[in-house]
């Protein structure tokens, strides 16, 4: 898996930031390198243990033996978070969430995986669900998640990271803006925002999501 490193512009003494990314994502690598190179050129400094939000994901900087700072990401296999070297999951989520928003022709509104959603009691064990988003408030992402057809009033706050561990099918939709609704039912998807509507019967991207999981 290739490693990518920031450049040392104009001989300025600055810490190198390095990350590993699958070689099927060269454009993603250039975008992420550009972000860090620009931040360093503008005087930003990064330290070991510092976290960086990339899309909805939180990545952490780890100091390598050669002094460089490596980007690590959550493994999405354990709770609390266990960190692994690389940004493959991070960039896959970012590209997927952007693609969903592009289908509806608006900019992503990224929460953080540390933010919470309000979830109904049966959501974790249900394959079919409804997602709806209101305006974010504090650490609440604005997302409400429930099993399809739920009409009760019991709910609790859970981190979005925990919710994805329960059901990774929600990942592609987490950057949808307030006012959005997503239904998964009978193996298909329906996404609603304002007067826009996408269904997996008509939309190729949603159709591909029916048989795949993003984590």
N, C-alpha and C positions, 0 to 999 in steps of 0.2 A: 504494500500500500504506500503510495508516494507521500513524502513529507514536503510541505510548503513552508517557506520562511519569509519573514519581512526583510526588506532591504535596509541597509545602513546608509541613509541619504546624507550626502555632503560630509561624510566622515564623522558625523555626530555620534558620540558614544551613547548608545541606547541598547536596551535589552532586546534580544531577538525573540520574536513570538513565532512559534512553530505549531503546525497542526498536520495531522494525518487525514487524508481524504481519498476515498476510492477514485481510481483514475477514470471512472466513467463520468466524473463531475468536474471537468476542467473549468467550465465557466463559473461554477460555484466557487472553485478555488480562487480564481482571479478576483471575483467580487469580494470575498472575505479578506484576501490579501490587501486589496485596495482600501478596505475599511480600516485595517490596522495601520497600514503605511501612512494613510492620511492623518489618522489620530496621532501617531508618533511624530509626524512632521509638524503638527500643530502644537506640539509640546506635551501631549498626554503621556503619562507614565503608568505602567502596569506592574503589579506586584504579585508574588506567589500567594495563592489563596484567594485572590480577587475573583469575583464572578462577573461575567459579561452576558448580557441578554442578546441572543441572536434569534430574531423572530419571536416565537413564544418560549423558546428554550433558554435555559440558564446553563452556561458552560463555566468551568472553573480553570484557572491558570495554575499549573503545577511546575515547580522548578526542576528542570532536568539536571543530570550530572554535569553537563557542559555549561550550565548557567542559563541556558535558554528557557523561556517560559512556554510550556506545552499546553494546548487547549484540550481539556477533557470534558466529556459529556456524561449525562446520566445513562445507565445501562438499560433502563426500562424493564428490569427483571427483578427488582427488589425494592423494598421499602423498610427503612428510610433509603434515600438515594445512595447508590454505589456508583462511583465515578470510573469511567474507562477512557483510555487514550483515544483521541480522534473526534471527528465531528460528522461522521457519516449519517447518524440518525438526525442530528440537528439540521443538516442541509436538506435531507430528504423531506423532513417535515416542512421546512421553510418553502421549498419549491412546490410541494403539494398544496399547502394552504394558499400560497399566492395564486396557483393555478385555479383553485376553486373560486377565489375572489375575481379573477380575470374573466371567468365564465359569466359572472354576474355584472362585470364592468364597474367595479369599484375597488378602492384601495383596501388592503387588509387592516384590521384593527386588532393587533396582537395583544392578548393577555400575557401573563407569565405563568409558567407551570407551577409557581408558588402561590398564585392566586387561587381562590376557592370557587367552587360551583355549589349550587344548592341541588341536592339529589334526593330522589324518592327512595323508599325502603327496598323496592324490588329491582332497581336499576341494574345493580351489579350482576344479577343472575338472569337478565333478560337480553335476548338477541335483538329484539325490536324496541325502538325507543323514540322519544321526541325530545329534541333540544330546542330551547328558545332563549334568546338573549335580550336582556334589558340593559340599561345604561350601567356601566361599571361604577362601583362605589367603594373607595378604599381598596382593601385586598379582595373584595368580591368581584369576580370577573364579569358578573352580570348573567352568567349562564345558569339556566335551570335544566336539569336532566332528569327524565323520568321514563319508566317503562311505558311502552305504547299503550294508550288508552287509560292510563292512571287518572283517577278522579279524586283521590284522597288529598289530605292536607298535611300529612306527616312528611317531614323533610329535614335534612341536616347539611351542614357545610362540610365539604371535603376538598382537599387540594386537587387541582386539575391533574397533577401528576398521579395521584392515587386513582383518580377516576379513569385515567388512560390505562393504568394497570388492570383495572376491572374490565374495560372495554376499549380496545385500541381503535375501534371503528370511528370513534368521535374525533380523532386527531385532525383529519382533513378540514373540519368545519370550525375549528376553534378560533380562527381569525375572522370569521364573519362578523359584521358590525351589529350593534344593537338594532333590534327590529327584525332580526332573522329568525327563521324557524326551519328545523330539519326534522323530517320524519323518516324513520327506517321501519318498513313493515313488509312482511311477505317477501323478504329478500331484496327489496328495492328501496331507492332513495327518492325523496322529494325535498327540494330546497326552495324556500320562499323568502323573498326580500322585496319590500314595497310591491311593485307590480311585476317584478321579475319572478320567474318560476323555472326551475330545472328539475327534470325527472330522469331516472336511470333508464327509462324506456326510450328517451330521445337523445340524451346527452352521453357522448362517448366516455368522458372522464368519469362521470358517476357510474356508468355501466361497468367500467374497469374496477371501480372500488367495491362493487358487490362481491367479487370473488377474491379480493386481496386485502391484506392488513398492512398498515404503514409502519409498524414497529417490528 
